[in-house]
Amino acid sequence: MNDNQSNQSTTEENRTLIRQVYEDFSRGDVAAVLSALSPKVEWTDAEGFPYAGTNVSPEAVKENVFMRIGTEWDRFEAWASDYVADGDRRIPLHLQGHRAKC
């Protein structure tokens, strides 16, 4: 296998991983999502989102993002519209929908 074939294989594996994580998230399987994250994960939510900022570690993502989503929203959905995968970097480009608890 040449370097190009190896890189394509890794990229497709990364895309598959991201798809699986979003499927797990949509089913509410937080344990599966967290187990897929690297211990060195850097999870960044965009400025303007209530959880804006970067969380470093699966535990930080769980506490500062997932636990808040579970307690602050009646309904929260996220789906990836596309995926960027290059080497060990995996970036989902996603959309989300939510309804706050009243």
N, C-alpha and C positions, 0 to 999 in steps of 0.2 A: 504494500500500500504506500503510495507516495504522500507527501505532506499535504497536498490539496485534497486528496481523498480522506485523509485522517481528519483534517479540519472540517470538511463537510459532514463527516460522521459525528464529530463532536458537536457541531452546530445543530444537527438534527436531534441528537440526544438532549441537548439543552432545550430546544423547542418543545420536545415531548415532555420534559420535566416541568416546564412552565405550564403547559396545557393541563397536566395532571394536578398541579398545585391549585390552579383555578377551579378545576372540577371538584377537588377536595373542599376548597373554600365554599363553593356553591352548595355543597351538601352539609356544610357546618362542621366538617371534620377538622377542627383546629389542630388536634394532635398530629394528624398526617401533614398538615401544612407546616407546622413547626419542625417536624422531623426532617422535612425536605430542605430546611434552611441551613446554611453554613453557620457554624459557631461564630464566624466573623461577619455575618450578614450586616449590611448597611441598608436599612429599610427607610426610604425617604418619602414622606408625603408632601405634596406640593404646597407652596405658600397659598393661603386663602382657604385651605381645608382645615377643619377644626383640629386635626392632629398634626399640623404642619411641623416639619422638622425631621431629624434623622435619629433612628433607634439602632443601636449597635448591639446585637445579640438576639437570639430567638426569644429569650425571656423578656427583654425590653419590648419587642414587638408584641408579644402576648399581653403584657401589662398595659402598655401605652397605646396600643391600637385595638387589638381584638377584644380585650375586656371592656374597653370603652364602647366599641361598636355594639357589643352585646347588651350593655346597660343603657345606652343613650339613644338607640334607634329602634323603632318598631320593625323596620324592614331595611335591610342593607344588601345590595347586590353589587358585585364587581365582575366585570368580564373583560378579557383581553381582546382588543381589536387586532393586535399584531404582537409579534415578539421579535426582539433583537437579541441575538446570541452570537457571541464572539469569544472563543476560548473559554475561560471560566467565568465570563460575565454574562448574565442573563437579565434582560430588561423587558418586562411586559409593558406594552403601551395599552392602558386600559381606560375604560369608561366605568362609571358607577351610578347607581340610583339609590336613593335612601329617603326615609320618612322619619322625622324626629318623633320621639315619644312626647305626648302632650300631658 
